Amino acid sequence: MSGSLFHPYWQVLFAGLFFFALWFALRWANWSRLREKSQQHVFLGAVVFLFFLWNMRVELLPGFYWHLSGMVIVTLMFGWSLALVAGSLALLGIMLAGLNDWSGWFPSVVLCVLIPASITQALLGITRVNAPKHFFVYVLVNAFLAGGLVFVIMASLITGGLVLMDAYPWWDLRHNFLNVSPMMFFPECMLNGWIIAMLVGFKPDWVGSFSDEEYLHGK
C-alpha cells in the first residue's frame, strides 16, 4: 500500500513493530540451514517467487493494491524468522523496481509480511499441540485453512484501519474490496494448499515444518 494513506504517527508505529520483530527474527533464524547450498537456492527461489507473485496485483483504490500473499508457504518452509526475512527482501525488490513508493515500506511489510507469517506460525503451533499429527491435518489446516485465515484477518485489519484513518470511506471499501473479497479468498486457500501439498509430496526436505517421521510413518 502507498504510504500516503497513513498518518506519520502510524508510520512510526509500523516502523517500531517491524524493527522489533526483525530483531527477534535475526536472532532466532535457523541460519545453519542456509549454510547448505541447496537450501540457499530454495530460500532465494522463495524470495523470487514472492516478488513475482506480488507483482500480479490489482489496484482496488488509488494506492491500495491487492495480490495473493503466499506467506503461508514460505513460513511453513522456513519458519517465522526466515519467512520475515524472505518477505522483507521480496518487498525490497518491489520498492527497487519502482512498483511502490518507499513511504509504503513499513505499512506493507507489517501488514503483508509480519502479520501473515505470525498467523501461520501461531496456527502451526496450535495444530501441533491439539490436532493429530497426520499428513491431511497438516495440509488442510496449516496450508488451506491458514491461507483463508490469513486473508480474512488481513482484510479485516486493512479495511478497519483505512476506515479508522479516514483514508477511504466505508462505502468505497465495501464496494471495491469487500464485495469482491470472496473471489480472492478461495484462490488464496488453493495457492497455499496445493503448493504445500506438492512440496511435502515431492520435496519434503524443502518444508522445514514437515517431517515424514512425524506426519506419515505409522499413520
Buried (B, 14 or more C-beta within 10 A) or exposed (E): BBBEBBEEEBBEBBBEBBEEBBEEBEEEBEEEBBEEEEBEEBBEEBBEBBBEBBEEBEEBBEBBBBBBBBBBBBBBBBBBBBBBBBBBBBBBBBBEEEBBBEBBBBBBBBBBBBBBBBBBBEBBEEBBEEEEBBBEBBBBBBBBBBBBBBBBBBBEEBBEBBBEEEBBEEEBBBEBBEEEBEEBBEEBBBBBBBBBBEBBEEEBEBBBBBBEEBBBEEE
